[in-house]
Amino acid sequence: MLPRPSTFVGDGTLSQIAGNVAASYHGEVWTDGRGYATVRLPAEAGPLEPPLEYELRDLEPPSNARVTAELKDGRFTIATEQPHVKVAWRVSEASGRPSTHRQQEEGTR
């Protein structure tokens, strides 16, 4: 039985370096029969500040994972050359913000 395509909310982290904070979220998702998967961040994540950095790694089977729709309304879309591919993903703010802004430290599963 093939895994069910899904949206998956992984873990969220908050980094503080030199007085700046940067949010990062990561997880794993399976693509559907067409090779697409939508990742939905938790509502508590709040908006991430651009520019954003995306990291994708296809886990099984090997394929070329890519972002086909960037983060908007808490979601982004991943596509692979083949269907039913497990992809590890991470989206993070490229630059930090002053630490006076409140951020959610962890996402939910």
N, C-alpha and C positions, 0 to 999 in steps of 0.2 A: 504494500500500500504506500503510495506517495504521500509526502507530507502535505498538509493543507496550506495553501498560500495564505499569508496572514499579514496583518500589520502588527508590529511588535514594538513595544516600548522597552528599552533596555535601561541601563543605569545612567544616572546623571552625576556629574562631578562639578565642583566649583574650585578653581585654582586661584590662589592669590600670590602674585609675584610683584615685588617692588610697589606695593600699595594699589595695584590694579587687580581686578577680578576678571576671570574669563570662564564662561560656562561651556561644558562639553557633555554630550550625550552619546552613548554607544549601545550596541546590541547586535542581534543576529536576526535574520529574516530569510524565509524561503520565497523564491519567486514562483509565480503561478504557471499555468500551462502555456502562457504566451511569453514567459520570461520577465514578467513585471512584478514588483512588490512595492507597496506604499508603506512608508515608515511614519508612524504618528507619535509625536512627542507628547509627554503628559501635559495636561492643562496647566499644572503648576509650574511648568518650565518657563512660561512667559516668553516674550519675544527675544530671540537672539539678535545681537547687534552685528550687522554686516561690517566688514566682509566675513564670510563664513568659509571654513575649510571642511571639505568632505574627504573621508578616507574610506575606501571600499576594498574588501578582500574576499574573493570567492573562495569558499571552503570546500565544497563538494557538490557536484563534480567541477573540475577546472573550467572556467569561462571568463569572459571579459566583462566585469561588472562596471556600470557607469551610472551616473545620476542623469535622469532624463527630465526631471522637473525639480527645480531647487525649492528650498524650504519656503513655504507660504502657508499661513494659517496653521502652523504646527505640524505640517506634513511635507515629505518629499518622496519622490519616486525613483526607484532603482530598476534598471533593466540589465538582463544578461543575454548572451547569444543563444543559450539553451534554456529550456524550461526546467523548473524544479531544481534550482541551484540555491544552496545555502550561502548567504552573504553576510559577512561581518561588516558593520558600518560604524562610523563615528562622524559626528558633525560638531564643530567647535567654532567659537568666536576666534577670529584671527588676532584681534587685539583686545587687550583688557580694558575695563572701565574702572573708574575710581571706586574704591571699596565702600564708599558711602551708600551705594545702591544695594538694596536687599535682593538676594537671589535665593532660589530654592536649591538646597545643597544636593538633594538626590531625587532622581525620578522614581517612578513606581514601575513595578513589573505587571 
